[in-house]
Amino acid sequence: MLDLVCGLTAEDRVLCLVSGGGSSLLPLPAPGLTLAHKQAVNRALLRSGATIGEMNCVRRHLSALKGGRLAAACHPAPVLTLLISDVPGDDPVNIASGPTVADPTTCADALDILRRHGIEVPADVLALLQSGRGESVKPGDPRLRGCETHLVATPQRALEAAAAVARAAGYTPHILGDALEGEARDVGKALAGIALQVARRGQPVAAPCVLLSGGETTVTVRGPGRGGRNVEWLLAAGLALDGHPRIHALAGDTDGVDGQEEIAGACWTPDALRRARAAGLRPQDSLADNDGHGFFQTLGDSVVTGPTLTNVNDFRAFLIDAPTPED
């Protein structure tokens, strides 16, 4: 990419298409670092429970292209960036770690994130951040004066599309938010509590309905299991639902891959706990081991879509049926 934009003039124009996953696909290390350095830091961040904003802050300061550096390399040519957002809040600096936008965060911010999460980094990485040599391109930099940025797809738009499908099926949709973050198992338990209140009390909305949410939760890896944040969220939510007969749930990553396997996510049915125990599974142990994929594959409830070629973050839904006379 740097070769492509080398030697441009003000008469040229650069079109940059950016989507989720760009942080991984554009990994050129900052001078003095190697790809192995960046991989080690990234693995530690993924296991630590850091938010996507925190991870991308660190990655921007270890890069030769992120944090506005690609756009700066295009100067004096103007740059038009079209973004597909996969991050809570749709902040362009966090989409693919912002290769064409100014970055207000600093090396000191990156160091603080590493300290707060107890992450030890290679000596060369620490030296780069402590010296300030990893500083990114800041707001007001004249090299970015001709840059334009536009969002063309976002998590909110995906939720609105899902709401239209629910409405057509006779269920009133309610979007709880497109930027929910936090530990996956905690968010799952909390949102299950809302679903139960709807089913039992008709509050804050009445069934039949669908509760939709997006965002990006995190997983602090504690066990040896297989899984991603969506199946972790769903397993924790399902345990909290405790077999409620009128609540179904679905969770998946919109790019079709949850974690590191070709599984988008999973679905939850009211009889899932009964079927799991009949199959010899201990749901609490599966959650403790971060083994969401193993749990849902055993039940046959994994959702496998194949790559969707578009990533606008996670998708979660509770479908709550209307009360029956027996209720």
C-alpha positions, -999 to +999 in steps of 0.1 A: +000+000+000+028+024+008+043+017-027+010+024-043+007+059-028+044+069-030+050+101-050+014+112-054+006+148-062-023+172-054-038+162-088-042+126-077-071+112-056-070+082-033-101+061-027-097+040+005-122+012+014-120+002+050-138-024+070-135-045+101-106-068+102-083-041+087-062-041+119-052-077+111-049-073+074-027-042+075-001-052+101+031-033+090+051-028+122+065+005+132+103+009+126+122-011+151+095-037+156+087-071+140+055-088+131+062-112+160+063-083+184+028-072+173+014-107+173+026-113+209+010-080+221-022-087+202-026-122+216-022-109+251-048-081+245-073-106+232-069-128+263-070-099+287-106-088+283-096-054+269-122-035+249-118-031+211-111+006+216-083-003+240-069-029+217-069-006+187-053+022+207-023+000+214-022-013+179-022+022+164+010+031+183+028+000+171+021+005+134+037+021+104+003+026+087-025+029+113-035+060+132-036+082+101-002+072+088-015+058+055-034+091+047-003+111+057+017+090+032-007+100+005-001+137+010-006+160-009-032+138-027-067+141-012-081+109+003-117+097+003-124+069+029-155+048+028-160+028+060-179-003+071-180+000+109-176-030+131-170-011+164-192+003+191-199+039+185-187+039+149-156+060+157-135+060+125-103+059+145-112+025+158-123+010+125-093-010+113-074+012+138-079+043+116-053+042+089-067+074+072-080+094+101-063+115+129-058+098+162-062+119+194-048+091+217-011+089+226+017+065+234+010+073+271-026+061+267-013+028+251+011+023+280-017+029+305-039+003+288-011-023+290-005-015+327-042-017+336-046-051+321-013-064+335+002-071+300+039-076+298+053-066+264+086-072+246+114-048+255+114-032+220+077-025+222+080-009+256+110+012+244+090+024+214+060+035+235+081+051+263+102+071+239+072+084+220+085+071+187+052+053+182+032+085+182+004+086+156-009+114+133-028+139+154-059+161+147-049+193+129-020+177+110-018+195+077-012+163+058-048+152+065-064+185+054-077+170+022-092+138+037-129+129+037-145+101+056-180+085+052-197+056+069-215+034+044-226+005+067-229+003+105-242-020+133-273+002+137-283-003+101-280-041+105-302-039+136-328-018+117-328-044+089-333-072+115-361-052+131-379-050+097-377-088+094-391-092+129-419-068+122-428-087+090-431-119+111-455-104+135-431-095+163-426-060+176-389-052+175-371-032+202-334-022+196-316-021+230-284-006+216-258-010+189-228-004+211-231-027+241-197-037+255-185-056+286-175-091+296-196-114+274-209-135+302-219-105+323-237-088+294-255-120+285-268-124+321-279-088+322-298-089+289-314-122+299-328-104+329-345-079+307-359-107+285-373-124+316-389-092+328-406-088+295-418-124+295-430-124+332-442-088+337-447-073+303-421-046+313-407-025+299-424-038+267-450-064+260-446-097+242-447-109+215-415-091+207-379-093+197-351-076+216-322-067+194-287-056+203-253-051+188-218-041+199-187-060+208-183-079+241-150-093+253-139-126+268-113-130+295-100-164+287-099-187+318-103-222+304-090-245+276-123-245+256-132-234+221-154-204+215-160-168+207-176-139+224-211-146+209-214-182+221-200-172+255-227-145+257-254-169+246-244-196+270-244-172+299-277-158+288-292-192+284-282-202+319-299-171+333-331-179+313-332-213+330-354-229+305-381-202+303-406-218+278-413-186+258-378-172+252-356-182+223-322-165+216-296-161+188-261-146+188-236-144+161-209-123+144-221-106+113-189-117+093-198-153+099-169-162+122-172-162+160-137-167+175-113-186+153-136-212+138-160-212+108-190-209+131-210-176+131-226-182+165-255-203+179-292-204+188-309-211+222-341-229+227-362-234+258-352-270+260-315-265+256-305-271+292-325-303+293-309-316+261-275-306+273-278-325+306-292-355+287-261-354+265-238-354+296-229-317+294-225-295+324-234-260+312-217-242+340-185-261+334-187-253+297-190-216+305-161-218+330-140-234+304-149-209+277-162-238+257-192-223+239-185-239+206-181-274+222-214-269+240-235-258+211-219-282+186-228-311+208-264-299+208-264-293+171-273-256+177-243-239+161-251-214+134-228-219+104-233-194+076-199-192+059-182-159+055-207-131+048-181-108+034-194-079+055-186-072+091-208-048+111-201-063+145-221-087+167-258-095+164-280-107+193-317-113+196-342-126+221-375-137+206-402-136+233-436-152+226-469-139+240-482-154+273-505-184+269-537-190+290-517-214+312-493-185+321 
